[in-house]
Amino acid sequence: MQIYNITMVPFIMGVVELLKMLGLPKKFAALASVVLGAVIGIVYINPNDILQGLLIGLSLGLSASGLYSGTKNTIEAFNK
């Protein structure tokens, strides 16, 4: 994975937020993030090696989900 592919993390977060605004229940946001990451990994990042693309995509999707969750929890802790 090249370093510029890490820019996919905020992109995934943005698409998931858009999906939530369009009606996706919040409980499915993490799943949507992982699925979107897997699709991006296979189709965009490494279409020649599906397994490697899937692994990278899952990492990106999980990173996006964790970044969102961690930021939300930190903000909630400071607001208390």
BADODREN-326642 format. One record per atom (N, C-alpha, C, O): residue number from 1; atom name; x, y, z. Coordinates in Angstrom, 2 decimals. Layout:
<rec dogu="NUM" pado="CA" east="X" north="Y" up="Z"/>
...
REM end
This chain:
<rec dogu="1" pado="N" east="0.85" north="-1.18" up="0.00"/>
<rec dogu="1" pado="CA" east="0.00" north="0.00" up="0.00"/>
<rec dogu="1" pado="C" east="0.89" north="1.24" up="0.00"/>
<rec dogu="1" pado="O" east="1.83" north="1.35" up="0.79"/>
<rec dogu="2" pado="N" east="0.58" north="2.13" up="-0.88"/>
<rec dogu="2" pado="CA" east="1.33" north="3.38" up="-0.92"/>
<rec dogu="2" pado="C" east="0.68" north="4.38" up="0.01"/>
<rec dogu="2" pado="O" east="-0.50" north="4.28" up="0.33"/>
<rec dogu="3" pado="N" east="1.47" north="5.35" up="0.43"/>
<rec dogu="3" pado="CA" east="1.02" north="6.26" up="1.46"/>
<rec dogu="3" pado="C" east="-0.17" north="7.11" up="1.02"/>
<rec dogu="3" pado="O" east="-0.98" north="7.50" up="1.86"/>
<rec dogu="4" pado="N" east="-0.31" north="7.41" up="-0.28"/>
<rec dogu="4" pado="CA" east="-1.42" north="8.26" up="-0.70"/>
<rec dogu="4" pado="C" east="-2.77" north="7.54" up="-0.61"/>
<rec dogu="4" pado="O" east="-3.81" north="8.19" up="-0.68"/>
<rec dogu="5" pado="N" east="-2.75" north="6.24" up="-0.47"/>
<rec dogu="5" pado="CA" east="-4.01" north="5.51" up="-0.32"/>
<rec dogu="5" pado="C" east="-4.66" north="5.76" up="1.04"/>
<rec dogu="5" pado="O" east="-5.84" north="5.47" up="1.23"/>
<rec dogu="6" pado="N" east="-3.89" north="6.28" up="1.99"/>
<rec dogu="6" pado="CA" east="-4.44" north="6.57" up="3.31"/>
<rec dogu="6" pado="C" east="-5.47" north="7.70" up="3.21"/>
<rec dogu="6" pado="O" east="-6.28" north="7.87" up="4.12"/>
<rec dogu="7" pado="N" east="-5.45" north="8.45" up="2.14"/>
<rec dogu="7" pado="CA" east="-6.46" north="9.50" up="1.96"/>
<rec dogu="7" pado="C" east="-7.85" north="8.92" up="1.75"/>
<rec dogu="7" pado="O" east="-8.84" north="9.64" up="1.78"/>
<rec dogu="8" pado="N" east="-7.92" north="7.63" up="1.54"/>
<rec dogu="8" pado="CA" east="-9.22" north="6.98" up="1.40"/>
<rec dogu="8" pado="C" east="-9.99" north="6.95" up="2.73"/>
<rec dogu="8" pado="O" east="-11.21" north="6.84" up="2.72"/>
<rec dogu="9" pado="N" east="-9.29" north="7.03" up="3.86"/>
<rec dogu="9" pado="CA" east="-9.95" north="6.97" up="5.17"/>
<rec dogu="9" pado="C" east="-10.94" north="8.12" up="5.34"/>
<rec dogu="9" pado="O" east="-12.10" north="7.85" up="5.65"/>
<rec dogu="10" pado="N" east="-10.53" north="9.39" up="5.16"/>
<rec dogu="10" pado="CA" east="-11.54" north="10.45" up="5.28"/>
<rec dogu="10" pado="C" east="-12.60" north="10.38" up="4.19"/>
<rec dogu="10" pado="O" east="-13.74" north="10.79" up="4.41"/>
<rec dogu="11" pado="N" east="-12.23" north="9.87" up="3.02"/>
<rec dogu="11" pado="CA" east="-13.22" north="9.71" up="1.95"/>
<rec dogu="11" pado="C" east="-14.30" north="8.72" up="2.38"/>
<rec dogu="11" pado="O" east="-15.49" north="8.98" up="2.19"/>
<rec dogu="12" pado="N" east="-13.90" north="7.60" up="2.96"/>
<rec dogu="12" pado="CA" east="-14.85" north="6.59" up="3.44"/>
<rec dogu="12" pado="C" east="-15.73" north="7.18" up="4.53"/>
<rec dogu="12" pado="O" east="-16.94" north="6.96" up="4.56"/>
<rec dogu="13" pado="N" east="-15.11" north="7.94" up="5.44"/>
<rec dogu="13" pado="CA" east="-15.89" north="8.57" up="6.51"/>
<rec dogu="13" pado="C" east="-16.94" north="9.51" up="5.93"/>
<rec dogu="13" pado="O" east="-18.08" north="9.53" up="6.39"/>
<rec dogu="14" pado="N" east="-16.56" north="10.28" up="4.93"/>
<rec dogu="14" pado="CA" east="-17.49" north="11.21" up="4.30"/>
<rec dogu="14" pado="C" east="-18.65" north="10.51" up="3.60"/>
<rec dogu="14" pado="O" east="-19.79" north="10.94" up="3.70"/>
<rec dogu="15" pado="N" east="-18.35" north="9.43" up="2.90"/>
<rec dogu="15" pado="CA" east="-19.41" north="8.69" up="2.21"/>
<rec dogu="15" pado="C" east="-20.36" north="8.05" up="3.22"/>
<rec dogu="15" pado="O" east="-21.57" north="8.04" up="3.01"/>
<rec dogu="16" pado="N" east="-19.82" north="7.52" up="4.30"/>
<rec dogu="16" pado="CA" east="-20.68" north="6.91" up="5.33"/>
<rec dogu="16" pado="C" east="-21.57" north="7.98" up="5.98"/>
<rec dogu="16" pado="O" east="-22.74" north="7.73" up="6.25"/>
<rec dogu="17" pado="N" east="-21.01" north="9.16" up="6.24"/>
<rec dogu="17" pado="CA" east="-21.82" north="10.25" up="6.79"/>
<rec dogu="17" pado="C" east="-22.93" north="10.64" up="5.81"/>
<rec dogu="17" pado="O" east="-24.06" north="10.91" up="6.23"/>
<rec dogu="18" pado="N" east="-22.62" north="10.67" up="4.53"/>
<rec dogu="18" pado="CA" east="-23.63" north="10.96" up="3.52"/>
<rec dogu="18" pado="C" east="-24.72" north="9.89" up="3.51"/>
<rec dogu="18" pado="O" east="-25.90" north="10.20" up="3.42"/>
<rec dogu="19" pado="N" east="-24.31" north="8.63" up="3.62"/>
<rec dogu="19" pado="CA" east="-25.29" north="7.54" up="3.68"/>
<rec dogu="19" pado="C" east="-26.19" north="7.67" up="4.91"/>
<rec dogu="19" pado="O" east="-27.39" north="7.39" up="4.83"/>
<rec dogu="20" pado="N" east="-25.62" north="8.10" up="6.04"/>
<rec dogu="20" pado="CA" east="-26.44" north="8.29" up="7.25"/>
<rec dogu="20" pado="C" east="-27.42" north="9.44" up="7.06"/>
<rec dogu="20" pado="O" east="-28.55" north="9.37" up="7.55"/>
<rec dogu="21" pado="N" east="-27.01" north="10.49" up="6.37"/>
<rec dogu="21" pado="CA" east="-27.93" north="11.60" up="6.10"/>
<rec dogu="21" pado="C" east="-29.04" north="11.17" up="5.15"/>
<rec dogu="21" pado="O" east="-30.13" north="11.73" up="5.18"/>
<rec dogu="22" pado="N" east="-28.76" north="10.18" up="4.32"/>
<rec dogu="22" pado="CA" east="-29.76" north="9.68" up="3.38"/>
<rec dogu="22" pado="C" east="-30.65" north="8.60" up="3.98"/>
<rec dogu="22" pado="O" east="-31.54" north="8.08" up="3.31"/>
<rec dogu="23" pado="N" east="-30.42" north="8.27" up="5.27"/>
<rec dogu="23" pado="CA" east="-31.32" north="7.34" up="5.93"/>
<rec dogu="23" pado="C" east="-30.72" north="6.05" up="6.45"/>
<rec dogu="23" pado="O" east="-31.44" north="5.23" up="7.01"/>
<rec dogu="24" pado="N" east="-29.42" north="5.84" up="6.27"/>
<rec dogu="24" pado="CA" east="-28.80" north="4.63" up="6.80"/>
<rec dogu="24" pado="C" east="-28.83" north="4.68" up="8.33"/>
<rec dogu="24" pado="O" east="-28.36" north="5.66" up="8.91"/>
<rec dogu="25" pado="N" east="-29.37" north="3.66" up="8.98"/>
<rec dogu="25" pado="CA" east="-29.35" north="3.64" up="10.44"/>
<rec dogu="25" pado="C" east="-27.92" north="3.69" up="10.99"/>
<rec dogu="25" pado="O" east="-27.02" north="3.07" up="10.43"/>
<rec dogu="26" pado="N" east="-27.73" north="4.41" up="12.09"/>
<rec dogu="26" pado="CA" east="-26.39" north="4.59" up="12.66"/>
<rec dogu="26" pado="C" east="-25.74" north="3.27" up="13.04"/>
<rec dogu="26" pado="O" east="-24.52" north="3.15" up="13.01"/>
<rec dogu="27" pado="N" east="-26.55" north="2.28" up="13.40"/>
<rec dogu="27" pado="CA" east="-25.96" north="1.01" up="13.83"/>
<rec dogu="27" pado="C" east="-25.29" north="0.26" up="12.67"/>
<rec dogu="27" pado="O" east="-24.51" north="-0.66" up="12.90"/>
<rec dogu="28" pado="N" east="-25.59" north="0.65" up="11.44"/>
<rec dogu="28" pado="CA" east="-24.97" north="0.02" up="10.28"/>
<rec dogu="28" pado="C" east="-23.81" north="0.83" up="9.70"/>
<rec dogu="28" pado="O" east="-23.25" north="0.45" up="8.68"/>
<rec dogu="29" pado="N" east="-23.45" north="1.92" up="10.35"/>
<rec dogu="29" pado="CA" east="-22.40" north="2.79" up="9.83"/>
<rec dogu="29" pado="C" east="-21.05" north="2.08" up="9.79"/>
<rec dogu="29" pado="O" east="-20.32" north="2.20" up="8.81"/>
<rec dogu="30" pado="N" east="-20.70" north="1.35" up="10.84"/>
<rec dogu="30" pado="CA" east="-19.42" north="0.64" up="10.86"/>
<rec dogu="30" pado="C" east="-19.37" north="-0.43" up="9.78"/>
<rec dogu="30" pado="O" east="-18.34" north="-0.61" up="9.12"/>
<rec dogu="31" pado="N" east="-20.46" north="-1.14" up="9.60"/>
<rec dogu="31" pado="CA" east="-20.52" north="-2.16" up="8.55"/>
<rec dogu="31" pado="C" east="-20.39" north="-1.53" up="7.17"/>
<rec dogu="31" pado="O" east="-19.68" north="-2.04" up="6.31"/>
<rec dogu="32" pado="N" east="-21.06" north="-0.40" up="6.97"/>
<rec dogu="32" pado="CA" east="-20.96" north="0.30" up="5.68"/>
<rec dogu="32" pado="C" east="-19.53" north="0.76" up="5.44"/>
<rec dogu="32" pado="O" east="-19.05" north="0.70" up="4.31"/>
<rec dogu="33" pado="N" east="-18.85" north="1.21" up="6.48"/>
<rec dogu="33" pado="CA" east="-17.47" north="1.65" up="6.36"/>
<rec dogu="33" pado="C" east="-16.56" north="0.50" up="5.93"/>
<rec dogu="33" pado="O" east="-15.71" north="0.68" up="5.05"/>
<rec dogu="34" pado="N" east="-16.73" north="-0.65" up="6.53"/>
<rec dogu="34" pado="CA" east="-15.90" north="-1.81" up="6.20"/>
<rec dogu="34" pado="C" east="-16.20" north="-2.31" up="4.79"/>
<rec dogu="34" pado="O" east="-15.27" north="-2.63" up="4.04"/>
<rec dogu="35" pado="N" east="-17.46" north="-2.37" up="4.43"/>
<rec dogu="35" pado="CA" east="-17.83" north="-2.84" up="3.09"/>
<rec dogu="35" pado="C" east="-17.31" north="-1.87" up="2.03"/>
<rec dogu="35" pado="O" east="-16.76" north="-2.29" up="1.01"/>
<rec dogu="36" pado="N" east="-17.49" north="-0.58" up="2.27"/>
<rec dogu="36" pado="CA" east="-16.99" north="0.43" up="1.34"/>
<rec dogu="36" pado="C" east="-15.47" north="0.35" up="1.21"/>
<rec dogu="36" pado="O" east="-14.93" north="0.45" up="0.11"/>
<rec dogu="37" pado="N" east="-14.79" north="0.17" up="2.33"/>
<rec dogu="37" pado="CA" east="-13.34" north="0.02" up="2.28"/>
<rec dogu="37" pado="C" east="-12.92" north="-1.20" up="1.49"/>
<rec dogu="37" pado="O" east="-11.97" north="-1.14" up="0.71"/>
<rec dogu="38" pado="N" east="-13.62" north="-2.32" up="1.67"/>
<rec dogu="38" pado="CA" east="-13.29" north="-3.54" up="0.93"/>
<rec dogu="38" pado="C" east="-13.49" north="-3.34" up="-0.58"/>
<rec dogu="38" pado="O" east="-12.67" north="-3.77" up="-1.38"/>
<rec dogu="39" pado="N" east="-14.59" north="-2.69" up="-0.94"/>
<rec dogu="39" pado="CA" east="-14.85" north="-2.44" up="-2.36"/>
<rec dogu="39" pado="C" east="-13.78" north="-1.52" up="-2.95"/>
<rec dogu="39" pado="O" east="-13.28" north="-1.78" up="-4.04"/>
<rec dogu="40" pado="N" east="-13.44" north="-0.47" up="-2.24"/>
<rec dogu="40" pado="CA" east="-12.39" north="0.44" up="-2.73"/>
<rec dogu="40" pado="C" east="-11.06" north="-0.29" up="-2.85"/>
<rec dogu="40" pado="O" east="-10.32" north="-0.08" up="-3.81"/>
<rec dogu="41" pado="N" east="-10.76" north="-1.14" up="-1.88"/>
<rec dogu="41" pado="CA" east="-9.50" north="-1.88" up="-1.91"/>
<rec dogu="41" pado="C" east="-9.41" north="-2.80" up="-3.12"/>
<rec dogu="41" pado="O" east="-8.36" north="-2.90" up="-3.75"/>
<rec dogu="42" pado="N" east="-10.50" north="-3.47" up="-3.42"/>
<rec dogu="42" pado="CA" east="-10.49" north="-4.43" up="-4.54"/>
<rec dogu="42" pado="C" east="-10.56" north="-3.72" up="-5.89"/>
<rec dogu="42" pado="O" east="-9.84" north="-4.08" up="-6.82"/>
<rec dogu="43" pado="N" east="-11.42" north="-2.71" up="-6.00"/>
<rec dogu="43" pado="CA" east="-11.66" north="-2.07" up="-7.29"/>
<rec dogu="43" pado="C" east="-10.61" north="-1.00" up="-7.62"/>
<rec dogu="43" pado="O" east="-10.15" north="-0.92" up="-8.75"/>
<rec dogu="44" pado="N" east="-10.25" north="-0.20" up="-6.63"/>
<rec dogu="44" pado="CA" east="-9.39" north="0.96" up="-6.91"/>
<rec dogu="44" pado="C" east="-7.92" north="0.74" up="-6.54"/>
<rec dogu="44" pado="O" east="-7.03" north="1.04" up="-7.33"/>
<rec dogu="45" pado="N" east="-7.67" north="0.24" up="-5.35"/>
<rec dogu="45" pado="CA" east="-6.29" north="0.18" up="-4.87"/>
<rec dogu="45" pado="C" east="-5.50" north="-0.96" up="-5.50"/>
<rec dogu="45" pado="O" east="-4.37" north="-0.76" up="-5.95"/>
<rec dogu="46" pado="N" east="-6.07" north="-2.15" up="-5.53"/>
<rec dogu="46" pado="CA" east="-5.32" north="-3.29" up="-6.06"/>
<rec dogu="46" pado="C" east="-6.25" north="-4.24" up="-6.81"/>
<rec dogu="46" pado="O" east="-6.58" north="-5.31" up="-6.30"/>
<rec dogu="47" pado="N" east="-6.67" north="-3.87" up="-8.01"/>
<rec dogu="47" pado="CA" east="-7.58" north="-4.75" up="-8.75"/>
<rec dogu="47" pado="C" east="-6.91" north="-6.01" up="-9.29"/>
<rec dogu="47" pado="O" east="-7.59" north="-6.97" up="-9.66"/>
<rec dogu="48" pado="N" east="-5.58" north="-6.03" up="-9.35"/>
<rec dogu="48" pado="CA" east="-4.87" north="-7.20" up="-9.88"/>
<rec dogu="48" pado="C" east="-4.71" north="-8.32" up="-8.86"/>
<rec dogu="48" pado="O" east="-4.53" north="-9.47" up="-9.24"/>
<rec dogu="49" pado="N" east="-4.76" north="-7.99" up="-7.59"/>
<rec dogu="49" pado="CA" east="-4.62" north="-8.99" up="-6.52"/>
<rec dogu="49" pado="C" east="-5.79" north="-8.79" up="-5.56"/>
<rec dogu="49" pado="O" east="-5.74" north="-7.95" up="-4.66"/>
<rec dogu="50" pado="N" east="-6.84" north="-9.56" up="-5.75"/>
<rec dogu="50" pado="CA" east="-8.07" north="-9.37" up="-4.99"/>
<rec dogu="50" pado="C" east="-7.86" north="-9.55" up="-3.49"/>
<rec dogu="50" pado="O" east="-8.40" north="-8.78" up="-2.70"/>
<rec dogu="51" pado="N" east="-7.10" north="-10.54" up="-3.11"/>
<rec dogu="51" pado="CA" east="-6.88" north="-10.79" up="-1.68"/>
<rec dogu="51" pado="C" east="-6.14" north="-9.63" up="-1.01"/>
<rec dogu="51" pado="O" east="-6.51" north="-9.19" up="0.08"/>
<rec dogu="52" pado="N" east="-5.10" north="-9.13" up="-1.65"/>
<rec dogu="52" pado="CA" east="-4.37" north="-8.00" up="-1.10"/>
<rec dogu="52" pado="C" east="-5.25" north="-6.75" up="-1.09"/>
<rec dogu="52" pado="O" east="-5.23" north="-5.98" up="-0.13"/>
<rec dogu="53" pado="N" east="-6.01" north="-6.54" up="-2.16"/>
<rec dogu="53" pado="CA" east="-6.92" north="-5.40" up="-2.21"/>
<rec dogu="53" pado="C" east="-7.96" north="-5.48" up="-1.12"/>
<rec dogu="53" pado="O" east="-8.31" north="-4.46" up="-0.51"/>
<rec dogu="54" pado="N" east="-8.46" north="-6.66" up="-0.86"/>
<rec dogu="54" pado="CA" east="-9.45" north="-6.85" up="0.21"/>
<rec dogu="54" pado="C" east="-8.84" north="-6.55" up="1.57"/>
<rec dogu="54" pado="O" east="-9.46" north="-5.88" up="2.40"/>
<rec dogu="55" pado="N" east="-7.63" north="-7.02" up="1.81"/>
<rec dogu="55" pado="CA" east="-6.96" north="-6.78" up="3.09"/>
<rec dogu="55" pado="C" east="-6.70" north="-5.28" up="3.31"/>
<rec dogu="55" pado="O" east="-6.96" north="-4.76" up="4.39"/>
<rec dogu="56" pado="N" east="-6.20" north="-4.61" up="2.29"/>
<rec dogu="56" pado="CA" east="-5.95" north="-3.18" up="2.40"/>
<rec dogu="56" pado="C" east="-7.27" north="-2.43" up="2.58"/>
<rec dogu="56" pado="O" east="-7.36" north="-1.52" up="3.40"/>
<rec dogu="57" pado="N" east="-8.28" north="-2.81" up="1.81"/>
<rec dogu="57" pado="CA" east="-9.58" north="-2.16" up="1.91"/>
<rec dogu="57" pado="C" east="-10.23" north="-2.34" up="3.28"/>
<rec dogu="57" pado="O" east="-10.81" north="-1.40" up="3.83"/>
<rec dogu="58" pado="N" east="-10.13" north="-3.54" up="3.82"/>
<rec dogu="58" pado="CA" east="-10.66" north="-3.77" up="5.16"/>
<rec dogu="58" pado="C" east="-9.93" north="-2.92" up="6.19"/>
<rec dogu="58" pado="O" east="-10.54" north="-2.38" up="7.11"/>
<rec dogu="59" pado="N" east="-8.62" north="-2.80" up="6.03"/>
<rec dogu="59" pado="CA" east="-7.84" north="-1.96" up="6.94"/>
<rec dogu="59" pado="C" east="-8.28" north="-0.51" up="6.85"/>
<rec dogu="59" pado="O" east="-8.42" north="0.16" up="7.88"/>
<rec dogu="60" pado="N" east="-8.51" north="-0.03" up="5.66"/>
<rec dogu="60" pado="CA" east="-8.97" north="1.35" up="5.48"/>
<rec dogu="60" pado="C" east="-10.36" north="1.55" up="6.07"/>
<rec dogu="60" pado="O" east="-10.61" north="2.56" up="6.73"/>
<rec dogu="61" pado="N" east="-11.26" north="0.61" up="5.83"/>
<rec dogu="61" pado="CA" east="-12.62" north="0.72" up="6.36"/>
<rec dogu="61" pado="C" east="-12.65" north="0.67" up="7.87"/>
<rec dogu="61" pado="O" east="-13.38" north="1.43" up="8.51"/>
<rec dogu="62" pado="N" east="-11.87" north="-0.22" up="8.44"/>
<rec dogu="62" pado="CA" east="-11.80" north="-0.30" up="9.90"/>
<rec dogu="62" pado="C" east="-11.15" north="0.94" up="10.50"/>
<rec dogu="62" pado="O" east="-11.54" north="1.39" up="11.57"/>
<rec dogu="63" pado="N" east="-10.16" north="1.48" up="9.81"/>
<rec dogu="63" pado="CA" east="-9.52" north="2.71" up="10.28"/>
<rec dogu="63" pado="C" east="-10.51" north="3.87" up="10.26"/>
<rec dogu="63" pado="O" east="-10.55" north="4.66" up="11.20"/>
<rec dogu="64" pado="N" east="-11.30" north="3.97" up="9.21"/>
<rec dogu="64" pado="CA" east="-12.29" north="5.03" up="9.11"/>
<rec dogu="64" pado="C" east="-13.33" north="4.90" up="10.22"/>
<rec dogu="64" pado="O" east="-13.72" north="5.90" up="10.84"/>
<rec dogu="65" pado="N" east="-13.76" north="3.70" up="10.47"/>
<rec dogu="65" pado="CA" east="-14.75" north="3.47" up="11.52"/>
<rec dogu="65" pado="C" east="-14.18" north="3.79" up="12.89"/>
<rec dogu="65" pado="O" east="-14.84" north="4.41" up="13.72"/>
<rec dogu="66" pado="N" east="-12.96" north="3.37" up="13.14"/>
<rec dogu="66" pado="CA" east="-12.32" north="3.62" up="14.43"/>
<rec dogu="66" pado="C" east="-11.99" north="5.08" up="14.64"/>
<rec dogu="66" pado="O" east="-12.11" north="5.59" up="15.75"/>
<rec dogu="67" pado="N" east="-11.59" north="5.77" up="13.58"/>
<rec dogu="67" pado="CA" east="-11.29" north="7.19" up="13.70"/>
<rec dogu="67" pado="C" east="-12.54" north="7.97" up="14.05"/>
<rec dogu="67" pado="O" east="-12.51" north="8.86" up="14.90"/>
<rec dogu="68" pado="N" east="-13.65" north="7.63" up="13.41"/>
<rec dogu="68" pado="CA" east="-14.90" north="8.31" up="13.71"/>
<rec dogu="68" pado="C" east="-15.33" north="8.03" up="15.15"/>
<rec dogu="68" pado="O" east="-15.68" north="8.95" up="15.89"/>
<rec dogu="69" pado="N" east="-15.29" north="6.78" up="15.54"/>
<rec dogu="69" pado="CA" east="-15.72" north="6.39" up="16.89"/>
<rec dogu="69" pado="C" east="-14.82" north="7.02" up="17.96"/>
<rec dogu="69" pado="O" east="-15.32" north="7.53" up="18.97"/>
<rec dogu="70" pado="N" east="-13.53" north="6.98" up="17.74"/>
<rec dogu="70" pado="CA" east="-12.61" north="7.56" up="18.71"/>
<rec dogu="70" pado="C" east="-12.77" north="9.06" up="18.85"/>
<rec dogu="70" pado="O" east="-12.72" north="9.58" up="19.97"/>
<rec dogu="71" pado="N" east="-12.97" north="9.75" up="17.75"/>
<rec dogu="71" pado="CA" east="-13.18" north="11.19" up="17.79"/>
<rec dogu="71" pado="C" east="-14.48" north="11.53" up="18.50"/>
<rec dogu="71" pado="O" east="-14.53" north="12.45" up="19.31"/>
<rec dogu="72" pado="N" east="-15.53" north="10.78" up="18.19"/>
<rec dogu="72" pado="CA" east="-16.83" north="11.03" up="18.83"/>
<rec dogu="72" pado="C" east="-16.74" north="10.81" up="20.34"/>
<rec dogu="72" pado="O" east="-17.25" north="11.62" up="21.12"/>
<rec dogu="73" pado="N" east="-16.10" north="9.75" up="20.76"/>
<rec dogu="73" pado="CA" east="-15.97" north="9.45" up="22.19"/>
<rec dogu="73" pado="C" east="-15.12" north="10.50" up="22.91"/>
<rec dogu="73" pado="O" east="-15.42" north="10.86" up="24.05"/>
<rec dogu="74" pado="N" east="-14.08" north="10.98" up="22.27"/>
<rec dogu="74" pado="CA" east="-13.23" north="12.01" up="22.87"/>
<rec dogu="74" pado="C" east="-14.00" north="13.31" up="23.05"/>
<rec dogu="74" pado="O" east="-13.89" north="13.95" up="24.09"/>
<rec dogu="75" pado="N" east="-14.76" north="13.70" up="22.04"/>
<rec dogu="75" pado="CA" east="-15.55" north="14.93" up="22.12"/>
<rec dogu="75" pado="C" east="-16.61" north="14.80" up="23.22"/>
<rec dogu="75" pado="O" east="-16.82" north="15.75" up="23.98"/>
<rec dogu="76" pado="N" east="-17.25" north="13.66" up="23.31"/>
<rec dogu="76" pado="CA" east="-18.26" north="13.44" up="24.36"/>
<rec dogu="76" pado="C" east="-17.62" north="13.49" up="25.75"/>
<rec dogu="76" pado="O" east="-18.24" north="13.99" up="26.69"/>
<rec dogu="77" pado="N" east="-16.41" north="12.99" up="25.90"/>
<rec dogu="77" pado="CA" east="-15.73" north="13.02" up="27.20"/>
<rec dogu="77" pado="C" east="-15.38" north="14.43" up="27.60"/>
<rec dogu="77" pado="O" east="-15.49" north="14.78" up="28.78"/>
<rec dogu="78" pado="N" east="-14.97" north="15.26" up="26.66"/>
<rec dogu="78" pado="CA" east="-14.63" north="16.65" up="26.96"/>
<rec dogu="78" pado="C" east="-15.87" north="17.48" up="27.27"/>
<rec dogu="78" pado="O" east="-15.79" north="18.45" up="28.03"/>
<rec dogu="79" pado="N" east="-16.99" north="17.12" up="26.71"/>
<rec dogu="79" pado="CA" east="-18.23" north="17.88" up="26.93"/>
<rec dogu="79" pado="C" east="-18.85" north="17.60" up="28.32"/>
<rec dogu="79" pado="O" east="-19.71" north="18.35" up="28.78"/>
<rec dogu="80" pado="N" east="-18.42" north="16.53" up="28.97"/>
<rec dogu="80" pado="CA" east="-18.97" north="16.19" up="30.29"/>
<rec dogu="80" pado="C" east="-18.32" north="16.97" up="31.39"/>
<rec dogu="80" pado="O" east="-18.67" north="16.80" up="32.55"/>
REM end
